């Protein structure tokens, strides 16, 4: 496997001076970015397929072990506060469970039987999308999750750093990140991990944009769970509608914290009408605003 290969480029790395070591490591990180760029067509195809499956129902399921699993879980966990992705539509599966997020759990990645049990426990089915991440593309737990999810009809996405690996061969949508050998042979927390993090960021962000959870470069579905995010919601409303801060606060209160609904209110809708138009627009604020004009509702 390329991720396990010893690279002549980094031979004698421990004998170099710190400046040379950092230059080499930075160079390797840039190559991880290049590997992700090369996967752009696969990322786009995958996001479009996921959007079709998740527009109205279904859950996002992330699965992995070790570094890959931690990166996958992190990506999934951040969807809730950033995009208001519903908790009940998110499943995070980490080999070794919660404890493995903080420390290495020896042998957890080899537990295929646990993967099958988790698929059954969470009732994974054809409405769901599973993203399985493994640098090697052969990790037993991760591969078992993908196989069982696929058997149950879920759309499966495989992200790996070794071409021709089982995870890529068996996924409905394979994403190969060609990062090659690591500066420290086999340490896939380096180039492979960086490429995985970028790929997960791109995939989930594009998905959320396609699902209407971003407008004009703003996270209009953000959950205002603290003072910073309350202020951010107000700032978004001020920018989008040119209203005063007092008007933004009042609109957010009427909209129960929903920035998108508050925008509709500040454009002349009452709460019921605004919610209806957003529903007709499948949550896309731009489309909902366009419906105001077509339905003859006057702007504020």
C-alpha positions in Angstrom: 0.0 0.0 0.0 1.3 3.5 -0.9 0.4 4.8 2.5 2.7 2.2 4.1 5.6 2.6 1.7 9.0 4.1 2.8 9.8 7.1 0.7 13.3 8.0 -0.4 12.3 11.6 -0.3 12.3 11.5 3.5 15.2 9.2 4.1 17.3 10.5 7.0 14.5 12.8 8.1 15.5 12.6 11.7 19.0 13.8 11.0 17.9 17.0 9.2 17.8 20.3 10.9 14.4 21.6 12.1 14.0 24.1 9.3 14.5 21.4 6.7 12.1 19.0 8.5 9.4 21.7 8.6 9.9 22.5 4.9 9.5 18.9 4.0 6.4 18.5 6.1 4.8 21.6 4.7 5.6 20.4 1.2 3.8 17.1 2.1 0.7 19.0 3.3 0.6 20.9 0.0 0.6 17.6 -1.9 -2.4 16.5 0.2 -4.3 19.6 -1.1 -3.3 18.7 -4.6 -4.6 15.1 -4.1 -7.9 16.5 -3.0 -8.1 18.8 -6.0 -7.6 15.8 -8.3 -10.6 14.2 -6.7 -12.9 17.1 -7.5 -15.0 15.2 -10.1 -15.6 12.4 -7.7 -16.5 14.8 -4.9 -19.0 16.6 -7.1 -20.7 13.4 -8.3 -20.9 12.1 -4.8 -22.4 15.3 -3.4 -25.1 15.4 -6.1 -26.0 11.7 -5.4 -26.1 12.4 -1.6 -28.3 15.5 -2.2 -30.9 13.4 -4.1 -31.0 10.8 -1.3 -31.1 13.3 1.6 -33.3 16.2 0.3 -36.5 15.0 2.1 -35.5 12.4 4.5 -32.7 9.9 5.4 -29.7 10.1 7.6 -26.0 10.9 7.2 -23.9 8.1 8.6 -20.2 8.5 9.2 -18.0 5.4 9.9 -14.3 5.0 10.6 -11.5 3.9 12.9 -8.5 5.7 14.3 -7.5 9.0 12.7 -9.9 8.5 9.8 -12.8 7.8 12.2 -12.0 10.9 14.4 -11.9 13.1 11.3 -15.2 11.6 10.0 -16.9 12.0 13.4 -15.7 15.6 13.7 -17.1 16.5 10.2 -20.5 15.0 11.1 -20.6 16.7 14.6 -20.0 20.1 13.1 -23.0 19.9 10.8 -25.5 20.5 13.6 -24.3 23.9 14.9 -23.2 25.2 11.5 -26.1 24.1 9.3 -28.8 22.9 11.8 -28.6 19.4 10.4 -31.0 17.5 12.6 -29.6 15.4 15.4 -31.9 12.6 14.5 -30.6 12.5 11.0 -27.0 12.0 12.0 -25.3 8.7 13.0 -21.6 8.7 14.0 -19.9 5.3 14.1 -16.4 5.1 15.6 -14.5 1.8 16.1 -14.1 1.6 19.8 -16.9 4.0 20.6 -16.7 7.3 22.4 -13.5 6.3 24.3 -11.7 6.0 20.9 -12.2 9.6 20.2 -9.8 10.5 23.0 -7.3 7.6 22.9 -6.3 4.6 20.8 -8.4 1.5 21.4 -6.3 -1.5 20.4 -8.1 -4.0 18.2 -11.2 -1.9 17.7 -10.7 -1.5 14.0 -10.7 -5.3 13.6 -14.3 -5.8 15.0 -16.3 -6.6 11.9 -19.1 -8.1 14.0 -19.6 -4.8 15.9 -20.1 -3.0 12.6 -22.9 -5.3 11.6 -24.5 -4.9 15.0 -24.3 -1.1 14.7 -26.0 -1.2 11.3 -28.8 -3.2 12.7 -29.0 -1.2 15.9 -29.4 2.1 14.0 -31.7 0.5 11.4 -29.7 1.7 8.4 -31.7 1.4 5.2 -32.2 2.7 1.7 -33.0 6.3 2.9 -29.6 6.7 4.3 -26.1 7.7 3.1 -23.0 6.2 4.7 -19.6 7.8 4.4 -16.8 5.4 5.2 -13.3 6.7 5.7 -10.0 4.7 5.9 -6.6 5.6 4.6 -5.7 2.0 3.8 -9.1 1.3 2.3 -8.9 -2.1 4.1 -9.8 -1.4 7.7 -12.0 -4.2 8.9 -14.5 -2.2 10.9 -15.0 0.5 8.3 -15.2 -2.0 5.4 -17.8 -4.1 7.3 -19.9 -0.9 7.9 -19.9 -0.1 4.2 -20.7 -3.6 3.1 -23.6 -4.0 5.6 -25.0 -0.5 4.8 -24.8 -1.3 1.1 -26.6 -4.6 1.7 -29.3 -2.7 3.4 -29.8 -0.4 0.4 -28.0 2.7 1.8 -26.0 4.9 -0.6 -22.3 4.2 0.2 -19.4 6.6 -0.1 -15.8 5.3 0.3 -12.9 7.7 1.0 -9.4 6.1 1.0 -5.8 6.8 0.0 -4.9 3.6 -1.7 -6.0 2.9 -5.2 -7.9 -0.4 -5.8 -8.5 -0.9 -2.2 -11.8 -2.8 -1.2 -13.4 0.3 0.3 -13.1 2.1 -3.1 -13.9 -0.9 -5.1 -17.1 -1.7 -3.2 -18.5 1.9 -2.6 -21.2 3.3 -4.7 -19.2 6.5 -4.9 -15.4 6.0 -4.4 -13.2 9.0 -3.6 -9.5 8.2 -4.0 -7.1 10.7 -2.4 -3.7 9.9 -4.0 -1.4 11.2 -1.2 1.3 8.5 -1.7 3.9 7.7 0.9 4.0 9.6 4.2 7.0 11.5 5.5 6.9 9.0 8.4 6.0 5.7 6.8 2.5 4.5 7.7 1.7 7.7 9.7 -1.5 8.5 7.9 -2.4 11.3 10.4 -0.1 13.4 8.1 -0.8 13.7 4.3 -3.6 11.1 4.2 -5.3 12.7 7.2 -5.1 16.2 5.8 -6.5 15.1 2.5 -9.4 13.3 4.2 -10.2 16.3 6.3 -10.3 18.6 3.2 -12.4 16.0 1.3 -14.9 15.7 4.1 -15.1 19.5 4.5 -15.7 19.9 0.8 -18.2 17.1 0.5 -20.4 18.0 3.4 -20.3 21.8 2.7 -21.2 21.3 -0.9 -24.0 19.0 0.2 -25.4 21.6 2.6 -25.3 24.3 0.0 -27.2 22.1 -2.4 -29.7 21.5 0.3 -30.3 25.2 0.7 -28.6 25.7 4.1 -26.3 28.5 2.8 -27.4 31.8 1.2 -25.1 34.5 -0.2 -22.1 32.9 1.5 -23.8 32.9 5.0 -24.8 30.1 7.3 -28.5 31.0 7.4 -29.4 27.8 9.1 -27.1 28.4 12.0 -28.3 27.4 15.5 -27.9 30.5 17.7 -27.0 28.6 20.8 -24.7 31.2 22.4 -24.3 35.0 22.4 -21.8 34.9 19.6 -24.1 33.1 17.3 -27.1 35.3 18.3 -25.0 38.3 17.3 -24.0 36.6 14.1 -27.7 35.9 13.3 -28.5 39.6 13.8 -25.5 40.6 11.6 -26.7 38.3 8.8 -30.2 39.9 8.9 -28.8 43.4 8.9 -26.6 42.5 5.9 -29.3 40.7 4.0 -32.2 43.2 4.6 -30.5 46.5 5.5 -32.7 46.6 8.7 -31.7 48.0 12.0 -30.3 45.8 14.8 -33.6 46.4 16.8 -35.6 45.2 13.8 -33.3 42.2 13.3 -33.8 41.2 17.0 -37.5 41.5 16.7 -37.7 39.5 13.5 -35.6 36.7 15.0 -37.8 36.6 18.0 -40.9 36.3 15.9 -39.1 33.6 13.8 -38.0 31.7 16.9 -34.3 32.2 15.9 -34.6 31.1 12.3 -32.6 33.5 10.1 -34.3 32.4 6.9 -37.8 32.9 8.3 -36.7 36.2 9.8 -35.6 37.3 6.3 -39.0 36.4 4.9 -40.7 38.4 7.7 -38.5 41.5 6.9 -39.6 41.1 3.3 -43.3 41.4 4.1 -44.5 37.9 5.0 -46.2 36.9 8.2 -44.7 33.8 9.9 -47.1 31.3 8.5 -46.7 32.6 4.9 -43.0 32.8 5.2 -42.7 29.3 6.5 -45.0 28.1 3.7 -42.9 29.7 1.0 -39.7 28.3 2.4 -41.3 24.9 2.4 -42.4 25.3 -1.2 -38.8 26.3 -2.0 -37.4 23.2 -0.3 -35.6 25.4 2.2 -33.8 27.5 -0.4 -34.0 31.1 0.7 -33.2 32.6 -2.7 -36.1 30.6 -4.3 -38.5 31.5 -1.4 -37.7 35.2 -1.9 -38.4 34.9 -5.6 -41.8 33.4 -4.7 -42.8 36.5 -2.8 -42.7 38.6 -6.0 -44.6 36.0 -8.0 -47.3 35.7 -5.4 -47.7 39.5 -5.2 -46.6 39.9 -1.6 -45.3 43.4 -1.1 -41.8 43.8 0.3 -41.2 45.7 3.5 
